[in-house]
């Protein structure tokens, strides 16, 4: 099985100690998002975990502990955008802190294991198409050689994000605008040796050399694991999502970045409440198991088809 850590929160940035403790204990407990007292206990042994995909905007807290991951194939989806504090209030400076962190992480584990996410792309009076073209070019120049792939997406409006974005002059993009901007970004990516892919986008941009991506990528995981993996498409994601099936061990309303476009955060008050309840030694990301919880061991197994390294 593949562990997603996590679409729901930034585990490397805020919960690295907890995550490493869970690896050491060999299991993690995850509450079902729609049923608080329904809890899955998931084994984390390297015998059954075929790979880990980290989603982060700031991997620095986890970087000194990468040796603890040596038994697992893994890679990072590293989101790095040009937005300021009005959009991403909890993040440190991009140029002085996060771009160097990206480069350092790449030096540590290799550029094939650090995927650059320039997403979501959204347009406001401040963040115009020209702004994105300039910012993408500058970032691509600094990241050339430190990654092989960039993933883009265009912002989706969720009910919990509409109010946050409305005060920032957000303007939805027409399909023609998406195509024009994507073409310019593809040209820049090509000059800096970057493969450009989309994340869960229905629009067809193949004419610009932009394929539909697989953020949880079976092929990359196979390369890292050195064996074939009998993995299927994730049927729990949006229809346009190309990801391989995985188990997410995160929890909604636990990320402190405060990004205005984030679908995984519904209320800053809930985030404050949840993070206050965090215990790095608990099997749960936040809080403790309760007497009324129904804990079920999830049936998991390795999907390795062979143990020998292969070449395609």
ZAROBA-757132 format. One record per residue (C-alpha): residue number from 1; residue in three letters; chain; y, z, x. Coordinates in Angstrom, 3 decimals, padded with zeros to 6 digits, always signed. Layout:
<pt i="NUM" aa="ALA" ch="A" y="Y" z="Z" x="X"/>
...
This chain:
<pt i="1" aa="UNK" ch="A" y="+000.000" z="+000.000" x="+000.000"/>
<pt i="2" aa="UNK" ch="A" y="+003.643" z="-000.412" x="+000.983"/>
<pt i="3" aa="UNK" ch="A" y="+006.143" z="+002.450" x="+000.812"/>
<pt i="4" aa="UNK" ch="A" y="+009.708" z="+001.627" x="-000.214"/>
<pt i="5" aa="UNK" ch="A" y="+012.133" z="+004.193" x="+001.204"/>
<pt i="6" aa="UNK" ch="A" y="+014.111" z="+003.544" x="-000.934"/>
<pt i="7" aa="UNK" ch="A" y="+015.878" z="+001.309" x="-003.420"/>
<pt i="8" aa="UNK" ch="A" y="+016.967" z="+004.457" x="-005.264"/>
<pt i="9" aa="UNK" ch="A" y="+018.722" z="+006.304" x="-002.456"/>
<pt i="10" aa="UNK" ch="A" y="+019.486" z="+006.156" x="+001.268"/>
<pt i="11" aa="UNK" ch="A" y="+016.631" z="+008.149" x="+002.799"/>
<pt i="12" aa="UNK" ch="A" y="+017.446" z="+007.335" x="+006.457"/>
<pt i="13" aa="UNK" ch="A" y="+021.071" z="+008.432" x="+006.021"/>
<pt i="14" aa="UNK" ch="A" y="+020.575" z="+011.653" x="+004.053"/>
<pt i="15" aa="UNK" ch="A" y="+016.913" z="+012.649" x="+003.966"/>
<pt i="16" aa="UNK" ch="A" y="+015.421" z="+011.843" x="+007.373"/>
<pt i="17" aa="UNK" ch="A" y="+014.212" z="+015.396" x="+007.988"/>
<pt i="18" aa="UNK" ch="A" y="+012.527" z="+015.493" x="+004.589"/>
<pt i="19" aa="UNK" ch="A" y="+010.904" z="+012.098" x="+005.138"/>
<pt i="20" aa="UNK" ch="A" y="+009.483" z="+013.022" x="+008.539"/>
<pt i="21" aa="UNK" ch="A" y="+008.219" z="+016.309" x="+007.090"/>
<pt i="22" aa="UNK" ch="A" y="+006.427" z="+014.366" x="+004.357"/>
<pt i="23" aa="UNK" ch="A" y="+004.762" z="+012.101" x="+006.937"/>
<pt i="24" aa="UNK" ch="A" y="+003.633" z="+015.166" x="+008.841"/>
<pt i="25" aa="UNK" ch="A" y="+002.278" z="+016.802" x="+005.655"/>
<pt i="26" aa="UNK" ch="A" y="+000.600" z="+013.547" x="+004.657"/>
<pt i="27" aa="UNK" ch="A" y="+001.840" z="+013.246" x="+001.082"/>
<pt i="28" aa="UNK" ch="A" y="+004.935" z="+013.053" x="-001.103"/>
<pt i="29" aa="UNK" ch="A" y="+005.631" z="+013.907" x="-004.749"/>
<pt i="30" aa="UNK" ch="A" y="+007.803" z="+011.629" x="-006.874"/>
<pt i="31" aa="UNK" ch="A" y="+009.078" z="+012.302" x="-010.375"/>
<pt i="32" aa="UNK" ch="A" y="+008.770" z="+009.439" x="-012.848"/>
<pt i="33" aa="UNK" ch="A" y="+012.385" z="+008.310" x="-013.528"/>
<pt i="34" aa="UNK" ch="A" y="+011.852" z="+008.200" x="-017.293"/>
<pt i="35" aa="UNK" ch="A" y="+009.772" z="+011.394" x="-017.560"/>
<pt i="36" aa="UNK" ch="A" y="+011.055" z="+014.296" x="-015.456"/>
<pt i="37" aa="UNK" ch="A" y="+007.892" z="+016.381" x="-015.639"/>
<pt i="38" aa="UNK" ch="A" y="+005.553" z="+013.495" x="-014.858"/>
<pt i="39" aa="UNK" ch="A" y="+004.956" z="+013.677" x="-011.092"/>
<pt i="40" aa="UNK" ch="A" y="+002.949" z="+011.396" x="-008.835"/>
<pt i="41" aa="UNK" ch="A" y="+001.426" z="+012.759" x="-005.650"/>
<pt i="42" aa="UNK" ch="A" y="+001.197" z="+009.892" x="-003.158"/>
<pt i="43" aa="UNK" ch="A" y="-000.784" z="+009.985" x="+000.074"/>
<pt i="44" aa="UNK" ch="A" y="+001.175" z="+008.962" x="+003.172"/>
<pt i="45" aa="UNK" ch="A" y="-001.625" z="+008.748" x="+005.717"/>
<pt i="46" aa="UNK" ch="A" y="-001.500" z="+005.710" x="+007.984"/>
<pt i="47" aa="UNK" ch="A" y="-005.036" z="+005.008" x="+006.723"/>
<pt i="48" aa="UNK" ch="A" y="-003.631" z="+003.938" x="+003.361"/>
<pt i="49" aa="UNK" ch="A" y="+000.015" z="+003.074" x="+004.112"/>
<pt i="50" aa="UNK" ch="A" y="+000.148" z="-000.515" x="+005.364"/>
<pt i="51" aa="UNK" ch="A" y="+003.883" z="-000.545" x="+005.944"/>
<pt i="52" aa="UNK" ch="A" y="+007.212" z="+001.140" x="+005.227"/>
<pt i="53" aa="UNK" ch="A" y="+010.422" z="-000.636" x="+004.237"/>
<pt i="54" aa="UNK" ch="A" y="+013.598" z="+001.373" x="+004.757"/>
<pt i="55" aa="UNK" ch="A" y="+016.773" z="+000.554" x="+002.795"/>
<pt i="56" aa="UNK" ch="A" y="+019.898" z="+002.007" x="+004.378"/>
<pt i="57" aa="UNK" ch="A" y="+023.598" z="+001.707" x="+005.072"/>
<pt i="58" aa="UNK" ch="A" y="+023.508" z="+004.212" x="+007.919"/>
<pt i="59" aa="UNK" ch="A" y="+020.224" z="+004.668" x="+009.824"/>
<pt i="60" aa="UNK" ch="A" y="+021.662" z="+006.890" x="+012.561"/>
<pt i="61" aa="UNK" ch="A" y="+020.042" z="+010.186" x="+011.423"/>
<pt i="62" aa="UNK" ch="A" y="+016.580" z="+008.595" x="+011.522"/>
<pt i="63" aa="UNK" ch="A" y="+017.019" z="+006.663" x="+014.761"/>
<pt i="64" aa="UNK" ch="A" y="+016.275" z="+009.602" x="+017.136"/>
<pt i="65" aa="UNK" ch="A" y="+012.990" z="+010.170" x="+015.258"/>
<pt i="66" aa="UNK" ch="A" y="+011.514" z="+006.664" x="+015.268"/>
<pt i="67" aa="UNK" ch="A" y="+008.704" z="+007.821" x="+017.532"/>
<pt i="68" aa="UNK" ch="A" y="+007.378" z="+009.770" x="+014.541"/>
<pt i="69" aa="UNK" ch="A" y="+006.810" z="+006.426" x="+012.797"/>
<pt i="70" aa="UNK" ch="A" y="+004.658" z="+004.953" x="+015.565"/>
<pt i="71" aa="UNK" ch="A" y="+001.484" z="+004.939" x="+013.409"/>
<pt i="72" aa="UNK" ch="A" y="+003.119" z="+002.751" x="+010.749"/>
<pt i="73" aa="UNK" ch="A" y="+004.369" z="-000.839" x="+010.618"/>
<pt i="74" aa="UNK" ch="A" y="+007.953" z="-000.671" x="+009.366"/>
<pt i="75" aa="UNK" ch="A" y="+011.265" z="-002.471" x="+009.217"/>
<pt i="76" aa="UNK" ch="A" y="+014.801" z="-001.837" x="+007.946"/>
<pt i="77" aa="UNK" ch="A" y="+016.888" z="-003.501" x="+005.271"/>
<pt i="78" aa="UNK" ch="A" y="+020.326" z="-002.614" x="+006.667"/>
<pt i="79" aa="UNK" ch="A" y="+023.221" z="-003.186" x="+004.241"/>
<pt i="80" aa="UNK" ch="A" y="+026.443" z="-003.937" x="+006.089"/>
<pt i="81" aa="UNK" ch="A" y="+029.408" z="-005.213" x="+004.096"/>
<pt i="82" aa="UNK" ch="A" y="+033.148" z="-005.499" x="+004.815"/>
<pt i="83" aa="UNK" ch="A" y="+034.370" z="-003.358" x="+001.918"/>
<pt i="84" aa="UNK" ch="A" y="+036.787" z="-000.503" x="+002.462"/>
<pt i="85" aa="UNK" ch="A" y="+036.919" z="+003.061" x="+001.173"/>
<pt i="86" aa="UNK" ch="A" y="+038.028" z="+001.852" x="-002.258"/>
<pt i="87" aa="UNK" ch="A" y="+034.559" z="+000.356" x="-002.708"/>
<pt i="88" aa="UNK" ch="A" y="+032.351" z="+002.357" x="-000.328"/>
<pt i="89" aa="UNK" ch="A" y="+034.082" z="+005.737" x="+000.070"/>
<pt i="90" aa="UNK" ch="A" y="+031.241" z="+007.573" x="+001.802"/>
<pt i="91" aa="UNK" ch="A" y="+030.585" z="+005.215" x="+004.686"/>
<pt i="92" aa="UNK" ch="A" y="+031.917" z="+005.539" x="+008.242"/>
<pt i="93" aa="UNK" ch="A" y="+033.932" z="+002.784" x="+009.901"/>
<pt i="94" aa="UNK" ch="A" y="+032.023" z="-000.491" x="+010.013"/>
<pt i="95" aa="UNK" ch="A" y="+033.385" z="-001.898" x="+013.242"/>
<pt i="96" aa="UNK" ch="A" y="+033.412" z="+001.313" x="+015.247"/>
<pt i="97" aa="UNK" ch="A" y="+030.253" z="+002.981" x="+013.920"/>
<pt i="98" aa="UNK" ch="A" y="+027.908" z="+000.916" x="+011.764"/>
<pt i="99" aa="UNK" ch="A" y="+027.940" z="-002.407" x="+013.609"/>
<pt i="100" aa="UNK" ch="A" y="+027.132" z="-000.632" x="+016.914"/>
<pt i="101" aa="UNK" ch="A" y="+024.399" z="+001.336" x="+015.085"/>
<pt i="102" aa="UNK" ch="A" y="+022.903" z="-001.946" x="+013.882"/>
<pt i="103" aa="UNK" ch="A" y="+022.927" z="-003.315" x="+017.417"/>
<pt i="104" aa="UNK" ch="A" y="+021.388" z="-000.137" x="+018.830"/>
<pt i="105" aa="UNK" ch="A" y="+018.642" z="-000.058" x="+016.197"/>
<pt i="106" aa="UNK" ch="A" y="+017.832" z="-003.683" x="+016.966"/>
<pt i="107" aa="UNK" ch="A" y="+017.621" z="-002.903" x="+020.681"/>
<pt i="108" aa="UNK" ch="A" y="+015.219" z="-000.053" x="+019.882"/>
<pt i="109" aa="UNK" ch="A" y="+012.769" z="-001.826" x="+017.565"/>
<pt i="110" aa="UNK" ch="A" y="+013.529" z="-005.551" x="+017.832"/>
<pt i="111" aa="UNK" ch="A" y="+015.704" z="-007.958" x="+015.798"/>
<pt i="112" aa="UNK" ch="A" y="+012.805" z="-009.066" x="+013.602"/>
<pt i="113" aa="UNK" ch="A" y="+012.627" z="-005.530" x="+012.189"/>
<pt i="114" aa="UNK" ch="A" y="+016.294" z="-005.195" x="+011.239"/>
<pt i="115" aa="UNK" ch="A" y="+017.302" z="-007.369" x="+008.270"/>
<pt i="116" aa="UNK" ch="A" y="+021.021" z="-007.671" x="+007.580"/>
<pt i="117" aa="UNK" ch="A" y="+021.972" z="-007.311" x="+003.931"/>
<pt i="118" aa="UNK" ch="A" y="+025.413" z="-008.675" x="+003.066"/>
<pt i="119" aa="UNK" ch="A" y="+025.201" z="-007.590" x="-000.527"/>
<pt i="120" aa="UNK" ch="A" y="+026.351" z="-007.355" x="-003.154"/>
<pt i="121" aa="UNK" ch="A" y="+029.072" z="-009.969" x="-002.908"/>
<pt i="122" aa="UNK" ch="A" y="+031.822" z="-009.285" x="-005.428"/>
<pt i="123" aa="UNK" ch="A" y="+035.295" z="-010.694" x="-005.821"/>
<pt i="124" aa="UNK" ch="A" y="+038.488" z="-008.787" x="-006.594"/>
<pt i="125" aa="UNK" ch="A" y="+042.162" z="-009.389" x="-005.897"/>
<pt i="126" aa="UNK" ch="A" y="+041.569" z="-007.820" x="-002.461"/>
<pt i="127" aa="UNK" ch="A" y="+038.079" z="-009.145" x="-001.743"/>
<pt i="128" aa="UNK" ch="A" y="+038.587" z="-012.856" x="-002.318"/>
<pt i="129" aa="UNK" ch="A" y="+036.267" z="-015.703" x="-001.371"/>
<pt i="130" aa="UNK" ch="A" y="+038.389" z="-016.342" x="+001.735"/>
<pt i="131" aa="UNK" ch="A" y="+038.120" z="-012.670" x="+002.649"/>
<pt i="132" aa="UNK" ch="A" y="+034.328" z="-012.851" x="+002.483"/>
<pt i="133" aa="UNK" ch="A" y="+034.183" z="-016.027" x="+004.549"/>
<pt i="134" aa="UNK" ch="A" y="+036.294" z="-014.455" x="+007.298"/>
<pt i="135" aa="UNK" ch="A" y="+034.469" z="-011.122" x="+007.210"/>
<pt i="136" aa="UNK" ch="A" y="+031.037" z="-012.748" x="+007.195"/>
<pt i="137" aa="UNK" ch="A" y="+031.975" z="-014.887" x="+010.185"/>
<pt i="138" aa="UNK" ch="A" y="+033.188" z="-011.873" x="+012.156"/>
<pt i="139" aa="UNK" ch="A" y="+030.081" z="-009.833" x="+011.358"/>
<pt i="140" aa="UNK" ch="A" y="+027.734" z="-012.733" x="+012.075"/>
<pt i="141" aa="UNK" ch="A" y="+029.336" z="-013.147" x="+015.500"/>
<pt i="142" aa="UNK" ch="A" y="+028.711" z="-009.507" x="+016.359"/>
<pt i="143" aa="UNK" ch="A" y="+025.173" z="-009.482" x="+014.968"/>
<pt i="144" aa="UNK" ch="A" y="+023.999" z="-012.735" x="+016.539"/>
<pt i="145" aa="UNK" ch="A" y="+020.803" z="-012.046" x="+018.437"/>
<pt i="146" aa="UNK" ch="A" y="+020.424" z="-008.603" x="+016.848"/>
<pt i="147" aa="UNK" ch="A" y="+018.794" z="-009.920" x="+013.657"/>
<pt i="148" aa="UNK" ch="A" y="+017.095" z="-013.086" x="+012.521"/>
<pt i="149" aa="UNK" ch="A" y="+017.820" z="-012.916" x="+008.820"/>
<pt i="150" aa="UNK" ch="A" y="+020.637" z="-012.148" x="+006.408"/>
<pt i="151" aa="UNK" ch="A" y="+020.084" z="-011.444" x="+002.707"/>
<pt i="152" aa="UNK" ch="A" y="+022.882" z="-012.040" x="+000.203"/>
<pt i="153" aa="UNK" ch="A" y="+023.244" z="-011.337" x="-003.494"/>
<pt i="154" aa="UNK" ch="A" y="+026.042" z="-011.486" x="-006.017"/>
<pt i="155" aa="UNK" ch="A" y="+026.916" z="-008.342" x="-007.900"/>
<pt i="156" aa="UNK" ch="A" y="+025.173" z="-007.635" x="-011.194"/>
<pt i="157" aa="UNK" ch="A" y="+027.071" z="-005.621" x="-013.768"/>
<pt i="158" aa="UNK" ch="A" y="+025.140" z="-002.613" x="-014.992"/>
<pt i="159" aa="UNK" ch="A" y="+026.384" z="-000.286" x="-017.703"/>
<pt i="160" aa="UNK" ch="A" y="+026.974" z="+002.526" x="-015.202"/>
<pt i="161" aa="UNK" ch="A" y="+028.952" z="+000.300" x="-012.808"/>
<pt i="162" aa="UNK" ch="A" y="+031.257" z="-001.512" x="-015.225"/>
<pt i="163" aa="UNK" ch="A" y="+033.777" z="+001.321" x="-015.561"/>
<pt i="164" aa="UNK" ch="A" y="+033.887" z="+001.908" x="-011.796"/>
<pt i="165" aa="UNK" ch="A" y="+034.560" z="-001.750" x="-011.040"/>
<pt i="166" aa="UNK" ch="A" y="+036.981" z="-002.402" x="-013.890"/>
<pt i="167" aa="UNK" ch="A" y="+039.823" z="-000.581" x="-012.169"/>
<pt i="168" aa="UNK" ch="A" y="+039.405" z="-002.639" x="-008.997"/>
<pt i="169" aa="UNK" ch="A" y="+040.236" z="-006.005" x="-010.528"/>
<pt i="170" aa="UNK" ch="A" y="+036.643" z="-007.236" x="-010.433"/>
<pt i="171" aa="UNK" ch="A" y="+036.155" z="-010.843" x="-011.538"/>
<pt i="172" aa="UNK" ch="A" y="+032.675" z="-012.244" x="-012.346"/>
<pt i="173" aa="UNK" ch="A" y="+031.740" z="-015.386" x="-010.417"/>
<pt i="174" aa="UNK" ch="A" y="+030.964" z="-018.669" x="-012.120"/>
<pt i="175" aa="UNK" ch="A" y="+027.932" z="-020.584" x="-010.863"/>
<pt i="176" aa="UNK" ch="A" y="+030.197" z="-023.170" x="-009.194"/>
<pt i="177" aa="UNK" ch="A" y="+032.047" z="-020.406" x="-007.322"/>
<pt i="178" aa="UNK" ch="A" y="+028.750" z="-018.888" x="-006.184"/>
<pt i="179" aa="UNK" ch="A" y="+027.564" z="-022.260" x="-004.895"/>
<pt i="180" aa="UNK" ch="A" y="+030.794" z="-022.962" x="-003.014"/>
<pt i="181" aa="UNK" ch="A" y="+030.844" z="-019.554" x="-001.358"/>
<pt i="182" aa="UNK" ch="A" y="+027.133" z="-019.682" x="-000.553"/>
<pt i="183" aa="UNK" ch="A" y="+027.554" z="-023.049" x="+001.140"/>
<pt i="184" aa="UNK" ch="A" y="+030.276" z="-021.680" x="+003.420"/>
<pt i="185" aa="UNK" ch="A" y="+028.204" z="-018.613" x="+004.283"/>
<pt i="186" aa="UNK" ch="A" y="+025.182" z="-020.811" x="+005.045"/>
<pt i="187" aa="UNK" ch="A" y="+027.228" z="-022.897" x="+007.461"/>
<pt i="188" aa="UNK" ch="A" y="+028.365" z="-019.753" x="+009.282"/>
<pt i="189" aa="UNK" ch="A" y="+024.843" z="-018.303" x="+009.329"/>
<pt i="190" aa="UNK" ch="A" y="+023.468" z="-021.482" x="+010.859"/>
<pt i="191" aa="UNK" ch="A" y="+025.979" z="-021.345" x="+013.695"/>
<pt i="192" aa="UNK" ch="A" y="+024.833" z="-017.814" x="+014.526"/>
<pt i="193" aa="UNK" ch="A" y="+021.062" z="-018.396" x="+014.351"/>
<pt i="194" aa="UNK" ch="A" y="+020.599" z="-016.593" x="+011.066"/>
<pt i="195" aa="UNK" ch="A" y="+018.255" z="-017.499" x="+008.230"/>
<pt i="196" aa="UNK" ch="A" y="+020.080" z="-016.917" x="+004.942"/>
<pt i="197" aa="UNK" ch="A" y="+018.174" z="-015.851" x="+001.822"/>
<pt i="198" aa="UNK" ch="A" y="+019.093" z="-014.554" x="-001.614"/>
<pt i="199" aa="UNK" ch="A" y="+017.908" z="-011.348" x="-003.284"/>
<pt i="200" aa="UNK" ch="A" y="+016.791" z="-011.595" x="-006.938"/>
<pt i="201" aa="UNK" ch="A" y="+019.127" z="-014.510" x="-007.705"/>
<pt i="202" aa="UNK" ch="A" y="+018.152" z="-017.125" x="-010.273"/>
<pt i="203" aa="UNK" ch="A" y="+020.569" z="-019.731" x="-008.918"/>
<pt i="204" aa="UNK" ch="A" y="+018.930" z="-022.402" x="-006.745"/>
<pt i="205" aa="UNK" ch="A" y="+020.762" z="-022.693" x="-003.423"/>
<pt i="206" aa="UNK" ch="A" y="+018.073" z="-024.547" x="-001.492"/>
<pt i="207" aa="UNK" ch="A" y="+020.368" z="-027.544" x="-001.037"/>
<pt i="208" aa="UNK" ch="A" y="+022.356" z="-025.350" x="+001.343"/>
<pt i="209" aa="UNK" ch="A" y="+019.265" z="-024.158" x="+003.180"/>
<pt i="210" aa="UNK" ch="A" y="+019.228" z="-020.810" x="+001.326"/>
<pt i="211" aa="UNK" ch="A" y="+015.791" z="-019.796" x="+000.030"/>
<pt i="212" aa="UNK" ch="A" y="+014.840" z="-017.141" x="-002.495"/>
<pt i="213" aa="UNK" ch="A" y="+014.056" z="-014.071" x="-000.405"/>
<pt i="214" aa="UNK" ch="A" y="+011.374" z="-011.391" x="-000.331"/>
<pt i="215" aa="UNK" ch="A" y="+013.045" z="-008.135" x="+000.675"/>
<pt i="216" aa="UNK" ch="A" y="+009.660" z="-006.413" x="+000.749"/>
<pt i="217" aa="UNK" ch="A" y="+008.126" z="-009.257" x="+002.664"/>
<pt i="218" aa="UNK" ch="A" y="+004.349" z="-009.569" x="+002.818"/>
<pt i="219" aa="UNK" ch="A" y="+004.456" z="-012.094" x="+005.646"/>
<pt i="220" aa="UNK" ch="A" y="+006.655" z="-009.919" x="+007.846"/>
<pt i="221" aa="UNK" ch="A" y="+004.523" z="-006.883" x="+007.071"/>
<pt i="222" aa="UNK" ch="A" y="+001.421" z="-008.821" x="+008.074"/>
<pt i="223" aa="UNK" ch="A" y="+003.032" z="-009.796" x="+011.349"/>
<pt i="224" aa="UNK" ch="A" y="+003.963" z="-006.202" x="+012.081"/>
<pt i="225" aa="UNK" ch="A" y="+000.565" z="-004.858" x="+011.036"/>
<pt i="226" aa="UNK" ch="A" y="-001.361" z="-007.531" x="+012.873"/>
<pt i="227" aa="UNK" ch="A" y="-003.638" z="-008.226" x="+009.920"/>
<pt i="228" aa="UNK" ch="A" y="-003.693" z="-009.875" x="+006.546"/>
<pt i="229" aa="UNK" ch="A" y="-002.645" z="-007.809" x="+003.535"/>
<pt i="230" aa="UNK" ch="A" y="-003.996" z="-008.378" x="+000.030"/>
<pt i="231" aa="UNK" ch="A" y="-000.682" z="-007.684" x="-001.670"/>
<pt i="232" aa="UNK" ch="A" y="+000.661" z="-009.051" x="-004.941"/>
<pt i="233" aa="UNK" ch="A" y="+004.136" z="-009.716" x="-006.295"/>
<pt i="234" aa="UNK" ch="A" y="+005.923" z="-006.670" x="-007.654"/>
<pt i="235" aa="UNK" ch="A" y="+005.810" z="-007.051" x="-011.429"/>
<pt i="236" aa="UNK" ch="A" y="+008.083" z="-004.049" x="-012.000"/>
<pt i="237" aa="UNK" ch="A" y="+011.152" z="-005.798" x="-010.570"/>
<pt i="238" aa="UNK" ch="A" y="+013.414" z="-008.398" x="-012.141"/>
<pt i="239" aa="UNK" ch="A" y="+011.750" z="-011.805" x="-012.722"/>
<pt i="240" aa="UNK" ch="A" y="+013.804" z="-013.436" x="-009.941"/>
<pt i="241" aa="UNK" ch="A" y="+012.764" z="-010.785" x="-007.401"/>
<pt i="242" aa="UNK" ch="A" y="+010.286" z="-012.104" x="-004.846"/>
<pt i="243" aa="UNK" ch="A" y="+009.257" z="-008.728" x="-003.440"/>
<pt i="244" aa="UNK" ch="A" y="+005.716" z="-007.673" x="-002.731"/>
<pt i="245" aa="UNK" ch="A" y="+004.495" z="-004.663" x="-004.715"/>
<pt i="246" aa="UNK" ch="A" y="+005.404" z="-001.270" x="-003.286"/>
<pt i="247" aa="UNK" ch="A" y="+005.698" z="+002.395" x="-004.213"/>
<pt i="248" aa="UNK" ch="A" y="+009.235" z="+003.767" x="-004.146"/>
<pt i="249" aa="UNK" ch="A" y="+009.499" z="+007.404" x="-003.060"/>
<pt i="250" aa="UNK" ch="A" y="+013.216" z="+007.854" x="-003.714"/>
<pt i="251" aa="UNK" ch="A" y="+015.136" z="+009.426" x="-006.579"/>
<pt i="252" aa="UNK" ch="A" y="+018.134" z="+008.154" x="-008.530"/>
<pt i="253" aa="UNK" ch="A" y="+021.452" z="+010.020" x="-008.321"/>
<pt i="254" aa="UNK" ch="A" y="+020.844" z="+011.410" x="-004.833"/>
<pt i="255" aa="UNK" ch="A" y="+022.889" z="+009.089" x="-002.599"/>
<pt i="256" aa="UNK" ch="A" y="+026.238" z="+010.419" x="-001.392"/>
<pt i="257" aa="UNK" ch="A" y="+027.732" z="+007.116" x="-000.210"/>
<pt i="258" aa="UNK" ch="A" y="+029.527" z="+006.778" x="-003.556"/>
<pt i="259" aa="UNK" ch="A" y="+029.559" z="+002.973" x="-003.611"/>
<pt i="260" aa="UNK" ch="A" y="+031.311" z="+001.758" x="-006.742"/>
<pt i="261" aa="UNK" ch="A" y="+028.832" z="-001.058" x="-007.412"/>
<pt i="262" aa="UNK" ch="A" y="+025.671" z="+001.067" x="-007.028"/>
<pt i="263" aa="UNK" ch="A" y="+023.176" z="+000.842" x="-009.902"/>
<pt i="264" aa="UNK" ch="A" y="+021.216" z="+003.852" x="-008.578"/>
<pt i="265" aa="UNK" ch="A" y="+024.072" z="+006.319" x="-009.144"/>
<pt i="266" aa="UNK" ch="A" y="+025.085" z="+007.210" x="-012.673"/>
<pt i="267" aa="UNK" ch="A" y="+027.202" z="+010.312" x="-012.175"/>
<pt i="268" aa="UNK" ch="A" y="+028.853" z="+011.933" x="-009.136"/>
<pt i="269" aa="UNK" ch="A" y="+028.266" z="+015.336" x="-010.792"/>
<pt i="270" aa="UNK" ch="A" y="+024.553" z="+014.607" x="-011.042"/>
<pt i="271" aa="UNK" ch="A" y="+024.498" z="+013.543" x="-007.395"/>
<pt i="272" aa="UNK" ch="A" y="+026.169" z="+016.824" x="-006.405"/>
<pt i="273" aa="UNK" ch="A" y="+023.695" z="+018.820" x="-008.499"/>
<pt i="274" aa="UNK" ch="A" y="+020.660" z="+016.980" x="-007.148"/>
<pt i="275" aa="UNK" ch="A" y="+021.663" z="+017.079" x="-003.510"/>
<pt i="276" aa="UNK" ch="A" y="+022.415" z="+020.795" x="-003.740"/>
<pt i="277" aa="UNK" ch="A" y="+018.803" z="+021.255" x="-004.842"/>
<pt i="278" aa="UNK" ch="A" y="+017.431" z="+019.328" x="-001.865"/>
<pt i="279" aa="UNK" ch="A" y="+014.969" z="+021.213" x="+000.313"/>
<pt i="280" aa="UNK" ch="A" y="+013.709" z="+019.306" x="+003.379"/>
<pt i="281" aa="UNK" ch="A" y="+010.396" z="+021.178" x="+003.126"/>
<pt i="282" aa="UNK" ch="A" y="+009.753" z="+020.445" x="-000.550"/>
<pt i="283" aa="UNK" ch="A" y="+007.244" z="+017.727" x="-001.491"/>
<pt i="284" aa="UNK" ch="A" y="+009.949" z="+016.433" x="-003.866"/>
<pt i="285" aa="UNK" ch="A" y="+013.129" z="+014.809" x="-002.643"/>
<pt i="286" aa="UNK" ch="A" y="+015.172" z="+017.245" x="-004.733"/>
<pt i="287" aa="UNK" ch="A" y="+014.106" z="+020.564" x="-006.202"/>
<pt i="288" aa="UNK" ch="A" y="+010.665" z="+022.131" x="-006.370"/>
<pt i="289" aa="UNK" ch="A" y="+007.580" z="+021.579" x="-008.463"/>
<pt i="290" aa="UNK" ch="A" y="+007.717" z="+023.496" x="-011.739"/>
<pt i="291" aa="UNK" ch="A" y="+004.903" z="+025.116" x="-013.766"/>
<pt i="292" aa="UNK" ch="A" y="+005.370" z="+022.614" x="-016.582"/>
<pt i="293" aa="UNK" ch="A" y="+005.071" z="+019.599" x="-014.249"/>
<pt i="294" aa="UNK" ch="A" y="+002.027" z="+017.363" x="-014.686"/>
<pt i="295" aa="UNK" ch="A" y="+001.086" z="+016.308" x="-011.158"/>
<pt i="296" aa="UNK" ch="A" y="-001.295" z="+013.407" x="-010.826"/>
<pt i="297" aa="UNK" ch="A" y="-002.684" z="+012.050" x="-007.562"/>
<pt i="298" aa="UNK" ch="A" y="-001.915" z="+008.354" x="-007.539"/>
<pt i="299" aa="UNK" ch="A" y="-004.834" z="+006.194" x="-006.536"/>
<pt i="300" aa="UNK" ch="A" y="-003.828" z="+004.342" x="-003.386"/>
<pt i="301" aa="UNK" ch="A" y="-005.694" z="+002.371" x="-000.773"/>
<pt i="302" aa="UNK" ch="A" y="-005.032" z="+000.148" x="+002.190"/>
<pt i="303" aa="UNK" ch="A" y="-004.677" z="-003.549" x="+001.432"/>
<pt i="304" aa="UNK" ch="A" y="-005.731" z="-004.665" x="+004.907"/>
<pt i="305" aa="UNK" ch="A" y="-008.168" z="-007.553" x="+004.802"/>
<pt i="306" aa="UNK" ch="A" y="-008.981" z="-007.479" x="+008.502"/>
<pt i="307" aa="UNK" ch="A" y="-008.118" z="-005.374" x="+011.528"/>
<pt i="308" aa="UNK" ch="A" y="-007.930" z="-008.188" x="+014.083"/>
<pt i="309" aa="UNK" ch="A" y="-004.553" z="-009.577" x="+015.081"/>
<pt i="310" aa="UNK" ch="A" y="-004.081" z="-013.135" x="+013.889"/>
<pt i="311" aa="UNK" ch="A" y="-001.839" z="-016.073" x="+014.578"/>
<pt i="312" aa="UNK" ch="A" y="-000.549" z="-018.545" x="+011.982"/>
